[in-house]
Amino acid sequence: MYSHQPQPLSNLSRSLPPTPSQLHSPDLPDDNEASDDYFVDSEDVPLPFPIQTIVADPQTGLSLTLISALGAGSYAVVYLAREVASGTLYALKCLGKDKLTDEEVAIQRNEVVIHTSLPKHRNIIHLFNMFETKDHLFLLLEYSSGMDMYQWISMRSDKADPITGELYSPKARYGVIKTVFDQVMEGVGLVHACGVAHRDLKPENFLIEFSDGHYTVKLTDFGLATTDSQCDEFECGSKPYMSFECRNGLDATYDVQMADIWSLGIILINLLYHRCPWSDPCPQESYAFSEFLKSRVDFLQ
C-alpha cells in the first residue's frame, strides 16, 4: 500500500520556485508536523514479524507469507503479503496492541466498521477483513502497485508521458490532472454518498497506478473517518489540508463533509502548482493564509 517515505508537501515546496503571489510571503509552507499516520522508512523501525513469516487468520485459516515491508509508522507496519494457497497479493497492516490504548484499539475497530461499510469501488482501496491475535490487529487490504500522490507530484509525473517520456503540452498536462482529480472526486463522492467523511484527505492518502495506458486513483486510510455529519473534534487531519472551520474552532461544530471538500481544493492546488498554498489555515500562524483572506480571488494569480 505504502511504498516510499511520504512527507508533507510543505517540505517539497521549499525546493520549488514560489508562485508570484508568494514571492513576498515570509512563511512559505514550512511546518514539519507529521501525524502517526505518516509512514517512515521501514528500515528505521523494528518489524513485529520478520520477512517470510507466515501469519494466519485464526477465524478463517487464511495464511499469508510476509514478502516485504511497504512502510512503517509509530504503531503500524504495512507488509506486502502473499496468500499461501492462491498467491494473491495483499497489503497487510499490522498494529501492535501493546502500543495502543484501549481507546486507540476501539478507534481501529471503528475504522474497520466504516471502511467495510463502503461498497467496492475502483477508486477506493478495498478492506477485505480484519483479524486479531492476542498481541496484534491485522487489516487485510487491497494491494496497489502504484505510488501515492505525494510521490507522483514530487516526481513531476504530470509533466511527461509515463511510457515515452515525451513532455506533455500544457493542454495535455491539464488533461492528465483532470483525469486524476476526476477519480479523486469519484472516490470521495462515493464515500460522502454513504454518509461517511474521510477527515484526512491529502496526497499521501491517494494511490496512483498506471496500467494499459490509463491512470487509476485509489483513496486509502480511513483511520480518521466518521459517520457524524457535524463534528466537535478540531484540528483533525493534516494542517496544510484542514479547513478553516476545523483548524480554528470558532463554532461549536463544523460540517465534516464540507471540510473534506476544502481539502480537495488544496489537493487540486497541489496537482496544478506542485505546492501547498499555506502550511496552516490559521491567519495568526500563516502569513500566506492571512493574505488569502484579504484577496481570495487574486491569491493564486
HELIX and SHEET records of a PDB file:
HELIX    1   1 LEU A    9  SER A   13  1                                   5    
HELIX    2   2 PRO A   20  GLN A   22  5                                   3    
HELIX    3   3 SER A   42  ASP A   44  5                                   3    
HELIX    4   4 LYS A   97  LYS A   99  5                                   3    
HELIX    5   5 ASP A  102  THR A  116  1                                  15    
HELIX    6   6 MET A  149  SER A  154  1                                   6    
HELIX    7   7 PRO A  170  ALA A  193  1                                  24    
HELIX    8   8 PRO A  203  ASN A  205  5                                   3    
HELIX    9   9 LYS A  239  TYR A  241  5                                   3    
HELIX   10  10 PHE A  244  ASN A  248  1                                   5    
HELIX   11  11 VAL A  256  TYR A  273  1                                  18    
HELIX   12  12 TYR A  287  LYS A  294  1                                   8    
SHEET    1   A 6 ILE A  54  ALA A  56  0                                        
SHEET    2   A 6 SER A  63  ALA A  72 -1                                        
SHEET    3   A 6 ALA A  76  GLU A  83 -1                                        
SHEET    4   A 6 LEU A  89  GLY A  96 -1                                        
SHEET    5   A 6 HIS A 136  GLU A 142 -1                                        
SHEET    6   A 6 LEU A 127  GLU A 132 -1                                        
SHEET    1   B 3 MET A 147  ASP A 148  0                                        
SHEET    2   B 3 PHE A 206  SER A 211 -1                                        
SHEET    3   B 3 HIS A 214  LEU A 219 -1                                        
SHEET    1   C 2 GLN A 230  CYS A 231  0                                        
SHEET    2   C 2 TYR A 254  ASP A 255 -1                                        
END                                                                             
